[in-house]
């Protein structure tokens, strides 16, 4: 994922929410990840356009999410700044 691959990304919708997987198809964002232009740490947030597709299967509903475009990367505040 952090090597710029489109698949294998894990996200959550905030603290305490469950994680979900999504493909990322924003090539410009993936290139910035691949070239280490983004510092990725726990708590990094993305403002992004996401497509969610729900499919009914024999086992219930499955959701497939795709990050279409990353609009902004929001870095967490340093714990030293919060004091």
N, CA, C and O of each residue as an XYZ file, in Angstrom:
332
protein
N       0.819     -1.182      0.000
C       0.000      0.000      0.000
C       0.869      1.254      0.000
O       0.703      2.111     -0.868
N       1.783      1.379      0.945
C       2.610      2.579      0.992
C       3.707      2.591     -0.063
O       4.524      3.510     -0.112
N       3.719      1.561     -0.909
C       4.643      1.573     -2.034
C       3.963      2.093     -3.294
O       4.524      2.013     -4.386
N       2.747      2.627     -3.140
C       2.040      3.219     -4.265
C       1.096      2.279     -4.980
O       0.569      2.626     -6.037
N       0.867      1.098     -4.432
C      -0.076      0.164     -5.050
C      -1.507      0.673     -4.915
O      -1.831      1.399     -3.976
N      -2.349      0.290     -5.855
C      -3.755      0.688     -5.838
C      -4.575     -0.133     -4.840
O      -5.611      0.335     -4.368
N      -4.141     -1.318     -4.520
C      -4.919     -2.216     -3.666
C      -4.263     -2.381     -2.299
O      -3.084     -2.073     -2.122
N      -5.040     -2.869     -1.338
C      -4.502     -3.181     -0.023
C      -4.593     -2.052      0.990
O      -4.031     -2.163      2.079
N      -5.278     -0.979      0.666
C      -5.408      0.146      1.588
C      -6.441     -0.149      2.655
O      -7.468     -0.770      2.381
N      -6.164      0.301      3.888
C      -7.090      0.138      5.021
C      -7.412      1.523      5.573
O      -6.520      2.349      5.768
N      -8.683      1.762      5.819
C      -9.147      3.053      6.310
C     -10.132      2.843      7.447
O     -10.603      1.731      7.686
N     -10.432      3.931      8.145
C     -11.557      3.948      9.080
C     -12.244      5.297      8.918
O     -11.692      6.222      8.323
N     -13.428      5.392      9.443
C     -14.175      6.644      9.339
C     -14.015      7.491     10.602
O     -14.801      8.408     10.843
N     -13.017      7.188     11.389
C     -12.740      7.960     12.594
C     -12.451      7.060     13.770
O     -12.578      5.838     13.693
N     -12.062      7.683     14.849
C     -11.691      6.954     16.058
C     -12.867      6.118     16.563
O     -13.978      6.624     16.717
N     -12.612      4.846     16.815
C     -13.643      3.958     17.345
C     -14.510      3.297     16.284
O     -15.330      2.438     16.607
N     -14.342      3.686     15.017
C     -15.145      3.051     13.966
C     -14.389      1.858     13.389
O     -13.173      1.741     13.539
N     -15.126      0.986     12.734
C     -14.486     -0.205     12.175
C     -13.694      0.155     10.923
O     -13.985      1.136     10.238
N     -12.695     -0.658     10.647
C     -11.867     -0.446      9.466
C     -12.537     -1.031      8.233
O     -13.370     -1.933      8.324
N     -12.152     -0.495      7.074
C     -12.616     -1.049      5.811
C     -11.478     -0.962      4.801
O     -10.561     -0.153      4.948
N     -11.549     -1.792      3.791
C     -10.542     -1.753      2.739
C     -11.094     -0.997      1.542
O     -12.305     -0.944      1.325
N     -10.194     -0.419      0.776
C     -10.588      0.296     -0.435
C      -9.410      0.328     -1.394
O      -8.253      0.380     -0.977
N      -9.719      0.295     -2.673
C      -8.706      0.537     -3.693
C      -8.566      2.047     -3.851
O      -9.520      2.789     -3.617
N      -7.385      2.499     -4.244
C      -7.142      3.918     -4.499
C      -6.753      4.040     -5.966
O      -5.779      3.432     -6.409
N      -7.527      4.839     -6.730
C      -7.237      4.968     -8.159
C      -6.751      6.364     -8.541
O      -6.674      6.691     -9.725
N      -6.424      7.188     -7.547
C      -5.895      8.527     -7.780
C      -4.394      8.392     -8.025
O      -3.610      8.303     -7.080
N      -4.000      8.378     -9.303
C      -2.601      8.143     -9.650
C      -1.667      9.237     -9.138
O      -0.526      8.947     -8.778
N      -2.125     10.476     -9.100
C      -1.288     11.567     -8.591
C      -0.984     11.359     -7.100
O       0.154     11.534     -6.667
N      -1.998     10.990     -6.327
C      -1.797     10.699     -4.907
C      -0.867      9.500     -4.735
O       0.048      9.537     -3.912
N      -1.097      8.444     -5.504
C      -0.258      7.247     -5.389
C       1.203      7.554     -5.697
O       2.103      6.986     -5.078
N       1.439      8.446     -6.645
C       2.811      8.826     -6.982
C       3.467      9.576     -5.817
O       4.651      9.382     -5.543
N       2.695     10.440     -5.126
C       3.273     11.150     -3.984
C       3.593     10.191     -2.843
O       4.548     10.404     -2.096
N       2.793      9.134     -2.709
C       3.085      8.113     -1.696
C       4.339      7.343     -2.096
O       5.229      7.108     -1.278
N       4.392      6.960     -3.355
C       5.520      6.154     -3.844
C       6.850      6.899     -3.713
O       7.882      6.282     -3.448
N       6.829      8.203     -3.895
C       8.069      8.988     -3.837
C       8.310      9.605     -2.457
O       9.163     10.479     -2.302
N       7.550      9.142     -1.453
C       7.721      9.582     -0.057
C       7.528     11.085      0.142
O       8.148     11.674      1.028
N       6.680     11.708     -0.668
C       6.394     13.128     -0.497
C       5.322     13.352      0.572
O       5.057     14.489      0.963
N       4.711     12.269      1.037
C       3.714     12.333      2.101
C       4.239     11.547      3.290
O       4.669     10.402      3.150
N       4.201     12.163      4.448
C       4.555     11.473      5.679
C       3.296     10.789      6.197
O       2.336     11.462      6.572
N       3.292      9.472      6.221
C       2.109      8.705      6.592
C       2.303      8.135      7.984
O       3.152      7.268      8.188
N       1.511      8.620      8.955
C       1.603      8.135     10.322
C       0.208      7.800     10.823
O      -0.787      8.101     10.165
N       0.145      7.183     11.976
C      -1.140      6.886     12.595
C      -1.884      8.193     12.833
O      -1.331      9.128     13.413
N      -3.111      8.262     12.397
C      -3.907      9.465     12.579
C      -3.939     10.376     11.368
O      -4.647     11.384     11.370
N      -3.172     10.032     10.320
C      -3.237     10.815      9.092
C      -4.630     10.665      8.492
O      -5.158      9.557      8.391
N      -5.214     11.784      8.097
C      -6.573     11.772      7.534
C      -6.549     12.189      6.068
O      -5.684     12.946      5.628
N      -7.518     11.674      5.334
C      -7.687     12.065      3.943
C      -9.058     12.683      3.756
O     -10.054     12.178      4.275
N      -9.104     13.771      3.017
C     -10.353     14.312      2.514
C     -10.398     13.825      1.071
O      -9.560     14.210      0.255
N     -11.376     12.980      0.758
C     -11.349     12.316     -0.544
C     -12.757     12.051     -1.069
O     -13.726     11.989     -0.313
N     -12.833     11.899     -2.376
C     -14.063     11.430     -3.016
C     -14.001      9.910     -3.048
O     -13.042      9.329     -3.556
N     -15.037      9.269     -2.498
C     -15.056      7.809     -2.387
C     -16.343      7.270     -3.008
O     -17.436      7.768     -2.738
N     -16.192      6.254     -3.834
C     -17.364      5.566     -4.394
C     -17.599      4.310     -3.567
O     -16.673      3.542     -3.305
N     -18.844      4.112     -3.160
C     -19.213      2.927     -2.394
C     -20.280      2.171     -3.172
O     -21.305      2.739     -3.551
N     -20.037      0.901     -3.405
C     -20.959      0.057     -4.152
C     -21.368     -1.103     -3.257
O     -20.515     -1.861     -2.795
N     -22.668     -1.249     -3.008
C     -23.159     -2.381     -2.219
C     -23.740     -3.427     -3.155
O     -24.533     -3.125     -4.047
N     -23.320     -4.668     -2.925
C     -23.764     -5.780     -3.748
C     -24.388     -6.829     -2.850
O     -23.814     -7.205     -1.828
N     -25.567     -7.300     -3.234
C     -26.224     -8.355     -2.459
C     -25.692     -9.708     -2.924
O     -25.682    -10.023     -4.113
N     -25.252    -10.490     -1.948
C     -24.757    -11.837     -2.222
C     -25.579    -12.819     -1.406
O     -26.472    -12.419     -0.659
N     -25.282    -14.092     -1.548
C     -25.966    -15.117     -0.749
C     -25.676    -14.957      0.744
O     -26.461    -15.394      1.584
N     -24.546    -14.329      1.067
C     -24.145    -14.130      2.469
C     -24.605    -12.789      3.032
O     -24.287    -12.469      4.177
N     -25.336    -12.006      2.266
C     -25.782    -10.684      2.719
C     -25.276     -9.619      1.769
O     -25.157     -9.848      0.565
N     -24.980     -8.457      2.317
C     -24.487     -7.354      1.490
C     -22.988     -7.192      1.655
O     -22.450     -7.339      2.752
N     -22.328     -6.890      0.562
C     -20.902     -6.577      0.563
C     -20.729     -5.173      0.028
O     -21.380     -4.794     -0.945
N     -19.860     -4.399      0.652
C     -19.570     -3.045      0.178
C     -18.171     -3.019     -0.425
O     -17.214     -3.502      0.181
N     -18.062     -2.458     -1.606
C     -16.758     -2.256     -2.249
C     -16.548     -0.753     -2.361
O     -17.343     -0.043     -2.977
N     -15.459     -0.281     -1.754
C     -15.164      1.148     -1.771
C     -13.941      1.425     -2.627
O     -12.993      0.640     -2.664
N     -13.983      2.559     -3.316
C     -12.867      2.996     -4.141
C     -12.622      4.478     -3.885
O     -13.538      5.293     -4.002
N     -11.387      4.826     -3.537
C     -11.010      6.232     -3.392
C     -10.719      6.748     -4.794
O      -9.763      6.328     -5.446
N     -11.569      7.674     -5.243
C     -11.460      8.201     -6.605
C     -10.429      9.330     -6.693
O      -9.611      9.371     -7.612
N     -10.485     10.246     -5.718
C      -9.572     11.385     -5.731
C      -9.301     11.843     -4.300
O     -10.226     12.064     -3.518
N      -8.025     11.978     -3.976
C      -7.629     12.521     -2.678
C      -7.514     14.029     -2.848
O      -6.705     14.518     -3.637
N      -8.335     14.759     -2.097
C      -8.351     16.218     -2.213
C      -7.381     16.882     -1.248
O      -6.818     17.935     -1.546
N      -7.187     16.250     -0.071
C      -6.292     16.838      0.927
C      -5.803     15.761      1.886
O      -6.560     14.868      2.266
N      -4.543     15.849      2.271
C      -3.959     14.986      3.296
C      -3.802     15.834      4.546
O      -3.167     16.888      4.510
N      -4.381     15.376      5.658
C      -4.365     16.129      6.908
C      -3.534     15.350      7.918
O      -3.898     14.248      8.330
N      -2.413     15.946      8.308
C      -1.505     15.295      9.249
C      -2.021     15.500     10.669
O      -2.570     16.557     10.979
N      -1.850     14.493     11.542
C      -2.272     14.651     12.933
C      -1.379     15.668     13.651
O      -0.222     15.876     13.287
N      -1.954     16.293     14.682
C      -1.153     17.211     15.495
C      -0.128     16.426     16.278
O      -0.401     15.320     16.744
N       1.034     16.992     16.420
C       2.066     16.383     17.242
C       1.596     16.374     18.690
O       0.991     17.342     19.150
N       1.866     15.294     19.408
C       1.465     15.209     20.812
C       2.129     16.325     21.628
O       1.588     16.738     22.653
N       3.278     16.811     21.195
C       3.940     17.899     21.911
C       3.190     19.208     21.735
O       3.246     20.065     22.617
N       2.486     19.390     20.613
C       1.737     20.614     20.371
C       0.433     20.645     21.172
O      -0.113     21.716     21.437
N      -0.057     19.477     21.552
C      -1.331     19.379     22.245
C      -1.197     19.745     23.715
O      -2.181     20.159     24.328
N      -0.029     19.610     24.292
C       0.189     19.860     25.731
C      -0.226     21.234     26.150
O      -0.103     21.585     27.324
